Amino acid sequence: PEMAVYAGCIPLHLFEEDIFSLGQMADSSEKLRQYGLSHMYSHPVLITRTRSCPLIAPPQPPPVPRWKLFRQKKETVVTSEPQEPIVKKPEAHVEIASPFFNYKLNLTTTPTDT
């Protein structure tokens, strides 16, 4: 390959101050657990592929009848406050490889001196 990208996954909960993003972190933690990775500990990953579009193409809009193409009306929304345009984040997806996939980590320690 012309370029190899190597990254490390750092637990975000150590740096997170916003309580509302904890729900998103729980979803990502569950996704990591499906692959045997832990959200609590950092681990190295190798980024093998990137893409900026979804795997499944969005459905095509239904065709507009020809009679509706004449004198199209623009929708106007009347509000008392100025509207800010909504900026969509571009999609970004990565495929990673890690030696820690499906690595069984024993998180519960049992005391041996009883």
N, C-alpha and C positions, 0 to 999 in steps of 0.2 A: 504493500500500500504506500501511497505517497505521504500520508500523514496518519499518525496514531494519536488519539486523544485519550488521556487517562485522567480520571476524575476521582474524587473521594466524596462519599456521602457523609455529611456531618449532621448529627441530630439537631433539628431546628428548634426543638422545645427548649433547648438551653438558652437560646437567644430571643425567643418569642415573648413579646410583651402584650400582644393583642389577644384577648380572650376569645374573640369571635373566630379566629383562624384555627382554633383547636379542633373544630369539627372537620375541617379540611385535612388537618394533620392526622386525625384518627382514620380518615379514609385512606390516606397514603400509607399509614402504618399497617392497615389491614392488607393493602395490596402488596407491601413488602413481605409481610408474613406468609402470604401465599407462595412466595418464591423462596422461603426459608431464610430471609434476611431480617435483621432486627432494626427497628427504628431507634433503639436506645444507643446503639454502638455504631461508630463510624466504620466503613469498610470501603476498600478500593474497588472501582469498576472501570472497565474498558468500554468506551463508547464505540460500537461497531458500525452503526448506521444512524443517519438522521433523516427526517423528512418534515416538510412543512404543510402537509395536506392530510386529510383523514384517509384511512384505508378504503372506505366506501364513499363513492362519489355522492354528493347531495342529489336528491331527486330533481328532475327538470320541472320547472313550473308548467302548469297546464297552459296550452295555447290560448291566446286571447282572440276572441272572435273579431273578424275584420271590421264589423260595424262599431266595435268599441274603440277602434284605433283613431277614429275621428273625434276631434274636440275633447280630448282627454282633460279631465279636471284635476288640478293639483290639490292635494289635501292640505288645508290650512288649519293649524291648531292654534286657537286663541288662548293665550295664557297671560297672566299679569306679570309673570317673572320671565326673564330671558331664558331660553332653552340652550343648554350646552350640548354640543354634538356628542353622541356616544361613540367612544373610541374602542373598537374591538381589538383585543390582543390577537396577534397572528398565532396560528396553531404551530406548536413545536413538539415533535415527538422524537425520542431517541430509542435505540436498541442497544442494550448493554450486555456485556459478558463479565462474569465474576467467578473466581474460584470458590466463592462462598454461597453460590446458589444451592439450595436444598441442603445446606450444611446444618446439621442438627446441633443446636446450642442448648445446653442444659442450664436454664435460668434459675431453677430452684435448687438450692443446696440443702441437703439433709444433714443435720448434725450427727456426727459419729460417736461423740462421747455422751452417752445417756446413762 
